[in-house]
């Protein structure tokens, strides 16, 4: 059987030219080469690109979802990509066999929709928030999960054709979970493979000025779009309690509740509640959609 062909999508805001150049070099060094590489300047001009890279410059920042949809549309135009790999522009592929292993996984399972990479810093450490499970103490335990990390992952183009692309109104935060929930509800699998590593600096999500507001607003939208009506107040109530317990910053809490109110009063269609069988499937995978 022919192995799937890989296309790479990278977003940049023009602030990390050295890191982007290093990432592209690591992409070029893969034993299984990518057939296409698209770099999107998300509201910024691009630095000089290698000739094998397709550059797209957007006049404004469309957010993670909008930028990735732009890259996805360009990859579709080529018509020769089976799996799209999204990579953060400050990440690095430290092994030359990432694409080889990834294509083997997709070739072996026709229902594999999403493969999440392990995110590790230069010392090999993986932050707890980067492990897509509730039981996150061991980042080396792979398997089927219910969400994935945005910094490095593979997506089946057949799956995207069926479920649609990234949720552009989200702009930033929870766009991966929105995509994963749609994939699970249509029968696709989400796999976390810790052997696929994207090296990435150790960071805090609160470095983004809009973190608290968008995380909260998008969590409400996520629930309104995808959860059965009975689970919406449970899910949002659990996260409100957890946020109050965890957040040390009064300003952060104010921004969080402002985003929560924004999510409640504003629509984010379409509403397509997942099946109860999907709720049960997610529960068996260790993460019921209430937390």
C-alpha positions, 0 to 999 in steps of 0.5 A: 500500500502507498504510504500517505503523503505529508504536507506541512503547515506553519503559521508565523507572525514574523517575530521568530525568523531564526526559529522558523528557519531552524524548523524548516531545516528540520522539516527538510531533514526528514527521512520521509520528505513532505510533498508540500510545505506552506508557511502562512504569515499571519498578518505579517510579511514573511522572511525569505523562504527556501524555494521548496516552501510556498509562502502566503502573506495575510493582510491581517492576523486571522488567529490560529484557526483562520491561519491554519484554514488558509494553509489547509486551503492552499494544500488542498489546491495542490491535491497531493496531500493525504496528511497535514502536519501543523507545526508551531514556528518556534518548534523543532523536529529533533528526529528525522523519522517523525514523518516516517512514523506518522505515515506508518500509523496512518497507513495502518489504520484507515480510521485514524483521524488525528495524531498528537505529538509529544511537546518537550523542551530542550531538556526533554521535559513535557509540561503537564498541560501538554499531556492530552489526558486527565492522568498526565503524570506520565507523558510517555504513555500513549494511546487513544485520547479525546483531544490533542496539542496544537503545537505539533500534530497530524490530521487526515485530509479525508477526515477534514473533508468530512468534518470541516476545518478549524473553527475560525470564530475561536481565533485562539484557544480550544480550537483543537478540542473543537476539532477533536470532538467533531472527529470523535463524533463521526467515528474517527480516532485521536491518537497521542504518540509520545514517540513523535516529538516536537521540541518547544520552549517551556512556556506559560499560556498566560504569556498571551494577553488575551489568554483568560478571556478567550479561553473562557469565551471559547470554552462556553462556545465549545459547550454550546456547539457540541454538548448535549443540553444536559451536559452544558451546565455541568461542563461549564460549572465544573470549569468555573469551580476549577478556574476559581480554585486555580487562578491566583490573579484577580485580574485574570479571574475578572478577564475569565468571567468577562469571557464567560459572559461573552460566550454566554451572550454571543452565538457561535454556530452551528450547534451540533450536539454530539451523540450520547454514544460519543459521550460514552466513548469519551468516558471510556477513553478517560475523559468524559466531556464534563471536564 
